[in-house]
Amino acid sequence: MHLQKEKIIKRAIEVLDRDGLDGVTLRRLAKELDAQAASIYYHIPHKEALLGAMANAILEEYFGDFDFADDKKDWATWLNTLGHALRTAMLAHREAGRVVAGAHLGDVLTKLYDLTIRILHNAGFSYSKASTITVTVTDFTFGFVIEEQSSPSVVDAPGEFRSFRQFPTLMAADGPRSFEQFPTLMAAMEIWMQEDWDTHFDTSMRLIINGVRAELQLSGEVRR
């Protein structure tokens, strides 16, 4: 059976959606494709290479037709767009946050990083600060999506009411525990857990962008 790399990656993402990341192995793909393991290894020599190709393919689904040349965007609008676009791309597939965050820098992410640094530099940030801001937004988004996709099923549904009474169960891996000695935490979580993932992400991105705006205003950035 003649295999193409694209077909292998497509099936790998299908297995990811069905069985989760732990179910994605090169031997499993060989079985899924009714192929010899050697034919898989010819295109993808190891699991690391597989995850890198999967990550790029997942992002390519969303950013395939994106204009990476336009660096004249408003920097704040772009940072917000970047975070939300990455989140949307990763939420399209089961455990894609782990896949993308755990992979080496692929073609799509390279283009996104380059574009973001150019936009920020055009706004007055040094290359050093622009790089730090870019990594801050992307790393936050990766971590947020990993948490979102791995949270207990009781809070999986966006918009679902999440009572603070669920908090002890969610926070303790070995079963419910008492948080009565932490009334401030419980009061905060009563409010926080009634908000959905979209609200949490919107708020977090706004805080990051406002922090970047304050840095731009206070630091007297000089491009270098």
C-alpha positions in Angstrom: 0.0 0.0 0.0 1.5 3.3 -1.0 1.1 5.9 1.7 1.4 9.6 1.6 2.5 11.6 4.6 -0.7 13.7 4.4 -2.9 10.6 4.7 -0.9 9.4 7.8 -1.4 12.8 9.5 -5.1 12.9 8.6 -5.6 9.5 10.2 -3.5 10.5 13.2 -5.8 13.4 13.9 -8.9 11.2 13.5 -7.4 8.8 16.1 -6.7 11.8 18.3 -10.3 12.9 18.2 -11.5 9.3 18.8 -9.0 8.0 21.4 -7.1 11.0 22.7 -3.4 11.7 22.5 -2.3 8.6 24.4 -4.0 6.5 21.7 -1.9 8.1 18.9 1.2 5.9 18.2 3.0 5.0 15.0 2.1 1.3 15.5 -1.5 2.2 15.9 -1.5 4.2 12.7 0.1 1.4 10.8 -2.7 -0.9 12.0 -5.4 1.8 11.2 -4.0 2.2 7.7 -3.5 -1.5 7.2 0.2 -0.8 6.4 3.6 -2.0 7.5 5.2 -0.1 10.3 8.2 0.5 8.0 6.1 2.5 5.6 5.0 4.8 8.4 8.5 5.3 9.6 9.6 6.1 6.1 7.6 9.3 6.3 7.5 9.9 10.1 10.6 8.5 11.9 9.4 9.0 15.5 6.5 10.2 17.7 8.1 13.7 18.1 7.9 14.1 14.3 4.4 12.9 14.3 3.2 15.4 16.9 5.0 18.2 15.1 3.2 17.3 11.8 -0.1 17.0 13.6 0.3 20.3 15.3 1.0 22.1 12.1 -1.9 20.4 10.3 -4.3 21.4 13.1 -3.2 25.0 12.9 -3.2 24.9 9.1 -6.9 24.1 9.2 -7.6 27.5 10.7 -4.8 29.6 9.3 -4.4 28.0 5.9 -5.7 31.1 4.0 -4.4 33.7 6.5 -2.5 36.8 5.2 0.8 36.7 7.1 2.2 39.6 5.2 -0.1 42.3 6.7 1.8 43.7 9.6 0.0 47.1 9.7 -2.6 45.9 12.1 -3.4 47.6 15.4 -1.2 45.7 17.9 -3.8 45.4 20.7 -6.5 44.1 18.3 -4.0 41.7 16.8 -3.0 40.2 20.2 -6.6 39.6 21.0 -7.2 38.1 17.6 -4.1 35.9 17.9 -5.1 34.4 21.3 -8.7 33.8 20.2 -7.7 32.3 16.9 -5.2 29.9 18.4 -7.7 28.8 21.0 -10.4 28.2 18.4 -7.9 26.2 16.2 -6.9 24.0 19.1 -10.5 23.5 20.4 -11.4 22.0 17.1 -9.7 18.7 18.1 -9.5 16.7 21.2 -6.4 17.4 23.3 -5.0 19.6 20.5 -3.7 22.0 23.2 -1.3 19.3 24.3 -0.4 18.4 20.8 0.4 22.0 19.7 2.1 23.1 22.9 4.3 20.0 23.0 5.5 20.2 19.4 8.5 21.9 18.0 7.9 25.3 16.3 6.2 24.4 13.0 5.5 26.4 9.8 2.3 28.0 10.9 3.5 29.0 14.4 6.7 30.4 12.9 4.7 32.6 10.6 2.4 33.7 13.5 5.4 34.5 15.7 7.1 36.5 13.0 3.9 38.4 12.1 3.2 39.3 15.8 6.8 40.5 16.4 6.6 42.7 13.3 3.3 44.2 14.4 4.6 44.9 17.9 7.8 46.3 16.6 5.9 48.6 14.3 4.0 49.9 17.3 7.2 50.9 19.1 8.3 47.8 21.0 11.9 46.6 20.9 12.5 43.2 19.4 13.2 41.9 22.9 9.9 43.1 24.3 8.0 42.1 21.2 9.3 38.6 21.5 8.4 38.4 25.2 4.9 39.6 24.5 4.4 37.2 21.7 5.5 34.2 23.8 3.4 35.4 26.7 0.2 35.4 24.7 0.9 32.1 22.9 2.1 30.3 26.1 -0.9 31.6 28.0 -3.3 30.4 25.3 -1.6 26.9 25.1 -1.9 26.5 28.9 -5.5 27.8 29.0 -6.6 25.3 26.3 -4.8 22.4 27.9 -6.6 23.2 31.1 -9.9 23.7 29.3 -9.6 20.4 27.5 -8.5 18.4 30.5 -10.9 19.6 33.1 -13.4 17.2 34.7 -16.5 16.5 32.6 -18.7 18.3 35.2 -17.3 21.6 33.8 -16.8 20.6 30.2 -19.9 22.2 28.8 -19.4 25.9 27.9 -21.9 28.1 29.6 -23.0 25.4 32.1 -23.6 26.6 35.6 -20.8 25.5 37.8 -21.6 25.7 41.5 -18.9 26.6 44.0 -20.0 23.5 45.9 -18.3 21.5 43.1 -15.0 23.2 43.8 -13.7 20.7 46.5 -14.3 17.8 44.2 -12.7 19.5 41.2 -9.6 20.6 43.1 -8.8 17.4 44.9 -7.5 14.5 42.9 -8.1 12.1 45.8 -11.8 13.1 46.3 -13.7 15.9 48.0 -12.0 17.8 50.7 -13.1 20.7 52.9 -12.2 24.3 52.0 -14.3 25.8 54.8 -11.1 27.2 56.3 -10.6 29.3 53.2 -13.7 31.5 53.0 -12.1 34.1 50.8 -11.2 31.5 48.2 -14.7 29.9 48.3 -16.3 33.3 47.9 -14.2 34.1 44.9 -14.7 30.6 43.4 -18.5 30.9 43.8 -18.4 33.8 41.3 -15.7 32.4 39.1 -17.3 29.0 38.6 -20.5 30.6 37.3 -18.6 32.0 34.3 -17.9 29.9 31.2 -14.6 29.3 29.6 -15.2 32.0 27.0 -15.6 34.6 29.7 -12.5 33.5 31.5 -10.5 33.7 28.3 -11.8 37.1 27.3 -11.0 38.5 30.7 -7.5 37.0 30.7 -6.7 38.4 27.3 -7.9 41.8 28.3 -5.7 41.8 31.3 -2.7 40.8 29.3 -3.3 43.4 26.6 -3.9 46.1 29.2 -0.6 45.1 30.8 1.2 45.4 27.5 -0.4 48.8 26.9 0.8 50.0 30.3 4.3 48.8 29.5 4.3 50.7 26.2 3.2 53.9 27.9 5.5 53.7 30.9 8.7 52.2 29.5 9.5 54.7 26.7 10.3 51.9 24.3 13.0 52.4 21.8 13.3 50.0 18.9 16.5 47.9 19.0 
